[in-house]
Amino acid sequence: MESIVVLGGGLAAASVVSELRERGYTGALSLVSEETELPYERPPLSKGFLQGKEEPADFTVHDASWYASHDVALRLGVAAISIETAKRQVLLADGSALDYDQLVLATGSRASLGGGTPMPGYDLPGVHVLRTLADAKSLRAELAEGAQVAVVGSGWIGMEVAATARQRGARVTVYSPSEIPLAKVFGERLGNHLLELHQSNGVDVRTARVQGIEEVDGHLQVLSDAGSSRADLVLLAIGALPNLQLAETAGLQVDSGVVVDASLRSSDARILAVGDIAQAFNTALRRQLRVEHWDNAIRQGKLAAATLAGEEGSYDWLPYFFTDQFDLGMEYVGHGSPEDTTVVRGDMESGEFLMFWQDGLKITAAANINIWDANDTLRGLVGREIAADRLSDPAIELKDL
Ligand SMILES: Cc1cc2nc3c(=O)[nH]c(=O)nc-3n(C[C@H](O)[C@H](O)[C@H](O)COP(=O)(O)OP(=O)(O)OC[C@H]3O[C@@H](n4cnc5c(N)ncnc54)[C@H](O)[C@@H]3O)c2cc1C
């Protein structure tokens, strides 16, 4: 009987096993995860769960009975430590081994603790990262009203946690390495909009590089190039690093992620990679791309299952992500550059608008901010060439552009 082993316990892994069974795969199927929880979705960790509005059952992909009834052998709480490609075997940290005919790597990312060396003070009590449910539980437990929270980093997770912490009545300082958070991703226009949103909700956003955290007389002290400030709780939100070690030691081709083709096969034809660790060839963008988003984990999981079933699919899905911060809900589709020109459709002041990114006339990306049911139409516009004055003209319906 054929045997497929999936390494990882996140959304991408769950998506692979769900789709395989959905497609009628009846061979042996195992999922190995270092985490003790059943696979769950991570976006609520910085939003609904941290706000106290959602609980793990709300974002667990399938309950235990689903895996039992679909004959998926779960190996939770145990890490895979190496892949013996010649023997087609995976060694696990508990000393056991799993044979495979086909293997899927879905080992995702971990929170960065700093560049080459961890940031001084990263392991002090009260200093957190946010990647797992366990991280979110300990952060939620300490996120008290009135607490002084320091968020180091102004990427997605930092800004989302800053918003949630304010909503929970904490005093929040964000240490941003750049003057305008997220400008490196979106350019200054949307970055400034997000900055103003946070400032008007009482977040103190400082342009400063944090050098370390110290414990002084029983409280934390954040040391930055703009001085030192006291904090009750610190979140290090300084990026995520793909878990590539297994792939590297197995001799797979690795660049910024595991290099896979458009059907998600790695340099070893029996091994696929999906989700945050996969640097896949995107046929719509005609380039290799590694994407750290929820939607990508689901879709690549499905495509990997199709490839395992012998189909000749290819990954042509434009990157998509969403975020929620205060009263701003946003969806983004495409792959824009901060150097692209931007066009706004609607009124930024009102908080409800669309934004387009353009390289010349070509639309590279688009976002809907507090306007819903527009993202599918925006997806259809990405890649097209449309004059800016038409894009911004409210008299022309979006679908008629
Ligand atoms: C707090 C937070 C908020 C987010 N919010 C959003 C959002 O709003 N919108 C959005 O689009 N995206 C968001 N994301 C990103 C999104 O969650 C990720 O892109 C997605 O989780 C990737 O799924 P994955 O399965 O590839 O990897 P992961 O979710 O990282 O899962 C990898 C799994 O593999 C396990 N693993 C690693 N190494 C081994 C090993 N050697 N052996 C066994 N198991 C191993 C890990 O323990 C983990 O269970 C957020 C992420 C976080 C952390």
The ligand as an SDF file (V2000), in Angstrom:
LIG
                    3D

 53 58  0  0  0  0  0  0  0  0999 V2000
    0.0570   35.4480   14.9160 C   0  0  0  0  0  0  0  0  0  0  0  0
   -0.0930   35.2270   13.4460 C   0  0  0  0  0  0  0  0  0  0  0  0
   -1.0730   35.9210   12.7480 C   0  0  0  0  0  0  0  0  0  0  0  0
   -1.2250   35.7370   11.3700 C   0  0  0  0  0  0  0  0  0  0  0  0
   -2.1880   36.4350   10.7140 N   0  0  0  0  0  0  0  0  0  0  0  0
   -2.3450   36.2870    9.3840 C   0  0  0  0  0  0  0  0  0  0  0  0
   -3.3390   37.0130    8.6750 C   0  0  0  0  0  0  0  0  0  0  0  0
   -4.0800   37.7960    9.2520 O   0  0  0  0  0  0  0  0  0  0  0  0
   -3.4470   36.8150    7.3400 N   0  0  0  0  0  0  0  0  0  0  0  0
   -2.6430   35.9460    6.6590 C   0  0  0  0  0  0  0  0  0  0  0  0
   -2.8000   35.8000    5.4430 O   0  0  0  0  0  0  0  0  0  0  0  0
   -1.6840   35.2320    7.3060 N   0  0  0  0  0  0  0  0  0  0  0  0
   -1.5120   35.3870    8.6450 C   0  0  0  0  0  0  0  0  0  0  0  0
   -0.5380   34.6760    9.3090 N   0  0  0  0  0  0  0  0  0  0  0  0
    0.3580   33.7680    8.5280 C   0  0  0  0  0  0  0  0  0  0  0  0
   -0.2280   32.3730    8.3980 C   0  0  0  0  0  0  0  0  0  0  0  0
   -0.7230   31.9450    9.6320 O   0  0  0  0  0  0  0  0  0  0  0  0
    0.8680   31.4240    7.9100 C   0  0  0  0  0  0  0  0  0  0  0  0
    1.1970   31.7990    6.5950 O   0  0  0  0  0  0  0  0  0  0  0  0
    0.4240   29.9730    7.9590 C   0  0  0  0  0  0  0  0  0  0  0  0
    0.2950   29.5750    9.2900 O   0  0  0  0  0  0  0  0  0  0  0  0
    1.4300   29.0630    7.2680 C   0  0  0  0  0  0  0  0  0  0  0  0
    1.0060   27.7460    7.4180 O   0  0  0  0  0  0  0  0  0  0  0  0
    2.0560   26.5350    7.3480 P   0  0  0  0  0  0  0  0  0  0  0  0
    1.2320   25.3120    7.6280 O   0  0  0  0  0  0  0  0  0  0  0  0
    2.8410   26.6350    6.1270 O   0  0  0  0  0  0  0  0  0  0  0  0
    3.0800   26.7740    8.5470 O   0  0  0  0  0  0  0  0  0  0  0  0
    2.8590   26.8770   10.1020 P   0  0  0  0  0  0  0  0  0  0  0  0
    1.5260   27.4220   10.4140 O   0  0  0  0  0  0  0  0  0  0  0  0
    4.0500   27.6020   10.6220 O   0  0  0  0  0  0  0  0  0  0  0  0
    2.9060   25.3760   10.6040 O   0  0  0  0  0  0  0  0  0  0  0  0
    4.0970   24.6210   10.6030 C   0  0  0  0  0  0  0  0  0  0  0  0
    3.9280   23.4530   11.5360 C   0  0  0  0  0  0  0  0  0  0  0  0
    5.0200   22.5430   11.3790 O   0  0  0  0  0  0  0  0  0  0  0  0
    5.5200   22.1740   12.6570 C   0  0  0  0  0  0  0  0  0  0  0  0
    6.9170   21.7680   12.5230 N   0  0  0  0  0  0  0  0  0  0  0  0
    7.9870   22.5480   12.2560 C   0  0  0  0  0  0  0  0  0  0  0  0
    9.1130   21.8080   12.1960 N   0  0  0  0  0  0  0  0  0  0  0  0
    8.7270   20.5260   12.4200 C   0  0  0  0  0  0  0  0  0  0  0  0
    9.4310   19.3010   12.4830 C   0  0  0  0  0  0  0  0  0  0  0  0
   10.7480   19.2150   12.2990 N   0  0  0  0  0  0  0  0  0  0  0  0
    8.7220   18.1770   12.7410 N   0  0  0  0  0  0  0  0  0  0  0  0
    7.3820   18.2280   12.9290 C   0  0  0  0  0  0  0  0  0  0  0  0
    6.6780   19.3650   12.8890 N   0  0  0  0  0  0  0  0  0  0  0  0
    7.3420   20.5020   12.6290 C   0  0  0  0  0  0  0  0  0  0  0  0
    5.3050   23.4110   13.4800 C   0  0  0  0  0  0  0  0  0  0  0  0
    5.3670   23.1000   14.8560 O   0  0  0  0  0  0  0  0  0  0  0  0
    3.9120   23.8230   13.0070 C   0  0  0  0  0  0  0  0  0  0  0  0
    2.9270   23.0720   13.6540 O   0  0  0  0  0  0  0  0  0  0  0  0
   -0.3650   34.8370   10.6910 C   0  0  0  0  0  0  0  0  0  0  0  0
    0.6420   34.1430   11.3930 C   0  0  0  0  0  0  0  0  0  0  0  0
    0.7700   34.3310   12.7600 C   0  0  0  0  0  0  0  0  0  0  0  0
    1.8550   33.5940   13.5110 C   0  0  0  0  0  0  0  0  0  0  0  0
  1  2  1  0
  2  3  1  0
  2 52  2  0
  3  4  2  0
  4  5  1  0
  4 50  1  0
  5  6  2  0
  6  7  1  0
  6 13  1  0
  7  8  2  0
  7  9  1  0
  9 10  1  0
 10 11  2  0
 10 12  1  0
 12 13  2  0
 13 14  1  0
 14 15  1  0
 14 50  1  0
 15 16  1  0
 16 17  1  0
 16 18  1  0
 18 19  1  0
 18 20  1  0
 20 21  1  0
 20 22  1  0
 22 23  1  0
 23 24  1  0
 24 25  2  0
 24 26  1  0
 24 27  1  0
 27 28  1  0
 28 29  2  0
 28 30  1  0
 28 31  1  0
 31 32  1  0
 32 33  1  0
 33 34  1  0
 33 48  1  0
 34 35  1  0
 35 36  1  0
 35 46  1  0
 36 37  1  0
 36 45  1  0
 37 38  2  0
 38 39  1  0
 39 40  1  0
 39 45  2  0
 40 41  1  0
 40 42  2  0
 42 43  1  0
 43 44  2  0
 44 45  1  0
 46 47  1  0
 46 48  1  0
 48 49  1  0
 50 51  2  0
 51 52  1  0
 52 53  1  0
M  END
$$$$
